[in-house]
């Protein structure tokens, strides 16, 4: 299947694809809406208790879009030169380094037998086909030398 035909992905201009895990996003949002809105990160435009799965995904994409060559809906940022692609990775890792998000994830997405559940699994595409997408295999971000809970894989 071809996605967003107007974007051309190549080895030098990879696309960044987010496969949102809808059940996990729904559980996360339900928990986040019960937290203190004052503690929410500034990039989160919709505040608790009014966050929806759609508004959360839109806020993440709105934050990442200026770093990318373009955007297609709520799933694809492309085409990106290598610097743009790297900036997306760093920013995405930084977004999850937030106590509000980490607290919501701890309750909504508990780690069971060492298995973490993600809000989105990320991929890169060098061809305009999802069948050829390759997982980014993001590593956990660290705070004070300790790995943080991963929200985006």
C-alpha positions as MATLAB code, in Angstrom:
seq = 'XXXXXXXXXXXXXXXXXXXXXXXXXXXXXXXXXXXXXXXXXXXXXXXXXXXXXXXXXXXXXXXXXXXXXXXXXXXXXXXXXXXXXXXXXXXXXXXXXXXXXXXXXXXXXXXXXXXXXXXXXXXXXXXXXXXXXXXXXXXXXXXXXXXXXXXXX';
ca = [
       0.000    0.000    0.000;
       1.289    3.436   -0.876;
       0.793    6.207    1.651;
       0.700    9.929    1.048;
       1.697    9.741   -2.582;
       2.958   13.322   -2.606;
       5.890   12.321   -0.372;
       8.918   10.588   -1.797;
      10.981    8.655    0.722;
      14.521    7.582   -0.100;
      17.591    6.431    1.761;
      18.728   10.056    2.056;
      15.228   11.370    2.819;
      13.533    8.833    5.109;
       9.940    9.132    6.239;
       9.085    8.814    9.934;
       5.973    6.714   10.560;
       4.093    6.453   13.871;
       1.890    3.401   14.365;
      -0.372    4.604   17.168;
      -1.435    1.819   19.531;
      -5.029    2.986   19.925;
      -5.964    0.896   22.979;
      -2.857    2.112   24.791;
      -3.496    5.736   23.800;
      -7.091    5.453   25.065;
      -5.975    4.026   28.425;
      -3.228    6.636   28.717;
      -5.618    9.522   27.986;
      -8.194    8.247   30.495;
      -5.517    8.288   33.192;
      -3.996   11.607   32.089;
      -7.402   13.268   32.406;
      -7.372   12.421   36.117;
      -4.028   14.137   36.725;
      -3.400   17.759   37.671;
      -3.585   19.797   34.453;
      -1.079   22.308   35.853;
       1.609   19.624   35.651;
       0.973   18.891   31.961;
       3.827   19.700   29.572;
       3.543   23.010   27.707;
       3.409   21.315   24.280;
       0.167   19.572   25.262;
      -2.385   22.026   23.856;
      -5.441   20.186   25.170;
      -5.510   20.122   28.961;
      -6.922   17.576   31.382;
      -9.747   16.731   31.824;
     -10.478   17.394   28.137;
      -7.758   15.287   26.496;
      -8.991   12.773   23.944;
      -6.994   10.163   22.075;
      -7.369   12.273   18.954;
      -6.273   15.509   20.647;
      -3.243   13.825   22.224;
      -2.072   12.380   18.904;
      -2.723   15.731   17.210;
      -0.673   17.546   19.866;
       2.271   15.170   19.441;
       2.172   15.560   15.658;
       1.774   19.344   15.947;
       4.942   19.402   18.070;
       6.919   17.217   15.655;
       5.684   18.756   12.393;
       7.961   21.847   12.385;
      10.980   19.526   12.541;
       9.963   17.551    9.460;
       9.901   18.136    5.745;
       6.136   17.633    5.730;
       3.262   15.827    7.362;
       0.584   13.399    6.254;
      -2.232   13.095    8.765;
      -1.418   11.771   12.209;
       1.003    9.068   11.155;
       3.691   10.278    8.760;
       6.393   12.945    8.784;
       8.202   13.174    5.445;
      10.371   13.690    3.517;
      13.148   14.349    5.982;
      16.812   14.931    5.489;
      19.020   13.129    7.987;
      19.165   16.138   10.333;
      15.369   16.495   10.355;
      14.963   12.780   10.990;
      17.422   12.951   13.889;
      15.661   16.007   15.320;
      12.360   14.119   15.265;
      13.949   11.242   17.206;
      15.518   13.531   19.800;
      12.333   15.546   20.253;
      10.179   12.439   20.555;
      12.526   11.075   23.204;
      12.373   14.418   25.000;
       8.565   14.458   24.956;
       8.460   11.273   26.974;
      10.899   12.721   29.542;
       8.039   14.427   31.348;
       6.668   13.521   34.764;
       3.040   14.107   33.734;
       3.333   11.626   30.868;
       5.417    9.170   32.865;
       2.918    9.222   35.757;
      -0.001    8.597   33.397;
       1.873    5.758   31.692;
       2.810    4.133   34.994;
      -0.868    3.783   35.908;
      -2.410    3.239   32.462;
       0.262    1.048   30.900;
       1.831   -1.014   33.673;
       4.922   -3.043   32.863;
       3.968   -6.727   33.098;
       6.726   -9.352   33.188;
       9.160   -6.797   31.787;
       6.944   -5.983   28.795;
       6.290   -2.294   28.227;
       3.381   -1.069   26.150;
       3.943    1.903   23.883;
       1.719    4.756   22.783;
       3.221    4.448   19.308;
       5.699    2.215   17.564;
       7.884    4.196   15.192;
       9.268    3.161   11.835;
      11.314    4.654    9.056;
      10.558    4.268    5.393;
      12.986    4.701    2.553;
      10.358    3.570    0.045;
       6.733    4.762   -0.086;
       5.335    1.438    1.145;
       4.348    0.377    4.650;
       5.323   -3.202    3.831;
       8.932   -2.021    3.669;
       8.840   -0.007    6.902;
      11.620   -0.792    9.358;
      11.257   -0.347   13.114;
      13.341    2.480   14.540;
      14.128    0.427   17.660;
      14.373    3.519   19.862;
      16.427    3.119   23.002;
      15.162    4.263   26.405;
      15.909    7.868   27.292;
      17.864    8.326   30.511;
      17.426   10.653   33.454;
      20.173   10.774   36.085;
      21.690    7.654   34.564;
      18.489    5.619   34.853;
      16.366    4.558   31.875;
      12.972    6.215   31.673;
       9.746    4.489   30.813;
       9.448    4.391   27.026;
       6.238    5.722   25.519;
       7.424    5.609   21.918;
       9.289    2.581   20.550;
];
